[in-house]
Amino acid sequence: MERKKVINTDHLSQCIKTLESSLIRLQASAPNSIDYEIFRNATIKGFELTLETAGKLLRKALKAYSSNPAFVDELTYKDTLRHAVKHGLLSVEVIKHWFAYRDNRNNTAHDYGVFFAETTLKLLPQFLVDAKELQRVLQEKLGATDA
């Protein structure tokens, strides 16, 4: 009997909850206030952490489908996403969202200006939907099961 690789999605779940919480606090803050600045920065960092955590989990998940784990380690982030589609971890429609999230992340890593921050904030509602769905799929396909 072949044993499936188990993926723990607890850290991704915590990242999603933290991101949601910081976004709620940001939305409750007065624009141009110091609280808005603090929660905007926290929200952007939360997005970055959630995106990176999702990518790492996808790499771990892909190793369960590969006979060559070293090959998976060499994949770029976007190639990881493409392989995730091949194995049913992401849909063809949703991969376009993940490409946009990654492109946005690359931009925010180089420029923390207000324009990039506000662009990121516009992506967050859909990003949270997609991150939760990815967590659900990973848990369903490769998560721990109660024995």
C-alpha positions as CSV (number, residue, x, y, z in Angstrom):
1,M,0.0,0.0,0.0
2,E,1.5,3.4,-1.1
3,R,1.5,6.0,1.6
4,K,0.8,9.6,0.7
5,K,3.0,12.4,1.8
6,V,1.3,14.4,4.5
7,I,1.4,18.2,4.3
8,N,0.7,20.3,7.3
9,T,-1.1,23.5,6.4
10,D,-1.3,25.0,9.9
11,H,1.2,27.7,9.2
12,L,-0.6,28.7,6.0
13,S,-3.8,28.9,8.0
14,Q,-2.2,31.1,10.6
15,C,-0.8,33.4,7.8
16,I,-4.2,33.7,6.3
17,K,-5.9,34.5,9.6
18,T,-3.2,37.1,10.4
19,L,-3.6,38.7,6.9
20,E,-7.4,38.9,7.3
21,S,-7.0,40.4,10.8
22,S,-4.6,43.1,9.6
23,L,-6.8,43.9,6.6
24,I,-9.8,44.4,8.8
25,R,-7.9,46.7,11.1
26,L,-6.5,48.6,8.1
27,Q,-10.1,49.1,6.7
28,A,-11.2,50.4,10.1
29,S,-8.4,52.9,10.3
30,A,-8.7,56.5,9.1
31,P,-6.9,57.2,5.9
32,N,-3.7,59.2,6.3
33,S,-3.5,58.2,10.0
34,I,-0.5,56.5,11.6
35,D,-2.7,53.5,12.3
36,Y,-3.5,53.2,8.6
37,E,0.2,53.3,7.8
38,I,1.0,50.6,10.4
39,F,-1.8,48.3,9.3
40,R,-1.1,48.9,5.6
41,N,2.5,47.8,6.2
42,A,1.4,44.8,8.3
43,T,-1.1,43.8,5.6
44,I,1.5,44.0,2.8
45,K,4.0,41.9,4.8
46,G,1.2,39.5,5.6
47,F,0.4,39.1,1.9
48,E,4.1,38.5,1.2
49,L,4.4,35.9,4.0
50,T,1.2,34.1,2.9
51,L,2.3,34.0,-0.7
52,E,5.8,32.6,0.2
53,T,4.3,30.1,2.5
54,A,1.8,28.9,-0.2
55,G,4.7,28.5,-2.6
56,K,6.7,26.4,-0.1
57,L,3.7,24.2,0.6
58,L,3.1,23.7,-3.2
59,R,6.7,22.6,-3.6
60,K,6.3,20.1,-0.8
61,A,3.1,18.9,-2.3
62,L,4.6,18.5,-5.7
63,K,7.3,16.2,-4.3
64,A,4.6,13.8,-3.5
65,Y,3.9,13.6,-7.2
66,S,7.5,13.4,-8.3
67,S,10.1,10.7,-8.4
68,N,12.8,13.4,-8.4
69,P,12.4,15.8,-5.5
70,A,15.6,17.7,-6.6
71,F,13.7,18.6,-9.8
72,V,11.0,20.2,-7.7
73,D,13.5,22.2,-5.7
74,E,14.9,23.8,-8.9
75,L,11.5,25.0,-10.2
76,T,10.9,28.7,-10.3
77,Y,7.8,30.0,-8.4
78,K,5.8,30.3,-11.6
79,D,6.9,26.8,-12.8
80,T,5.8,25.5,-9.4
81,L,2.4,27.0,-10.1
82,R,2.3,25.4,-13.6
83,H,3.1,22.0,-12.1
84,A,0.5,22.5,-9.4
85,V,-2.1,22.8,-12.2
86,K,-0.9,19.6,-13.8
87,H,-1.5,17.7,-10.6
88,G,-4.9,19.3,-9.8
89,L,-3.7,21.5,-6.9
90,L,-4.7,24.7,-8.8
91,S,-7.1,25.2,-11.6
92,V,-6.2,26.8,-15.0
93,E,-8.4,29.8,-14.1
94,V,-6.9,30.4,-10.7
95,I,-3.3,30.1,-11.8
96,K,-3.7,33.5,-13.6
97,H,-4.5,35.0,-10.2
98,W,-1.4,33.4,-8.6
99,F,0.8,34.8,-11.5
100,A,-0.6,38.3,-10.8
101,Y,0.0,37.8,-7.0
102,R,3.6,36.8,-7.7
103,D,4.2,39.6,-10.1
104,N,2.8,42.0,-7.6
105,R,5.0,40.6,-4.9
106,N,8.1,41.0,-7.0
107,N,7.1,44.7,-7.5
108,T,6.5,45.3,-3.8
109,A,9.9,43.7,-3.0
110,H,11.6,46.5,-4.9
111,D,9.4,49.5,-4.3
112,Y,7.4,50.0,-1.1
113,G,5.7,53.2,-2.4
114,V,2.1,54.0,-1.8
115,F,1.1,53.1,-5.4
116,F,2.4,49.5,-5.0
117,A,0.9,49.1,-1.6
118,E,-2.5,50.3,-2.8
119,T,-2.3,48.0,-5.8
120,T,-1.6,45.1,-3.5
121,L,-4.5,46.0,-1.3
122,K,-6.8,45.7,-4.3
123,L,-5.7,42.1,-4.9
124,L,-6.2,41.0,-1.3
125,P,-9.9,40.1,-1.3
126,Q,-9.4,37.6,-4.2
127,F,-6.0,36.5,-2.8
128,L,-7.6,35.5,0.5
129,V,-10.3,33.5,-1.4
130,D,-7.6,31.7,-3.5
131,A,-5.3,31.1,-0.5
132,K,-8.1,29.5,1.5
133,E,-9.0,27.3,-1.4
134,L,-5.4,26.3,-1.9
135,Q,-5.2,25.4,1.8
136,R,-8.4,23.4,1.5
137,V,-7.1,21.5,-1.6
138,L,-3.8,20.7,0.0
139,Q,-5.4,19.5,3.2
140,E,-7.9,17.4,1.2
141,K,-5.3,15.8,-1.1
142,L,-2.3,15.6,1.2
143,G,-3.3,16.6,4.7
144,A,-3.2,14.6,7.8
145,T,-6.2,12.4,8.4
146,D,-7.6,11.3,11.7
147,A,-7.0,7.6,12.3
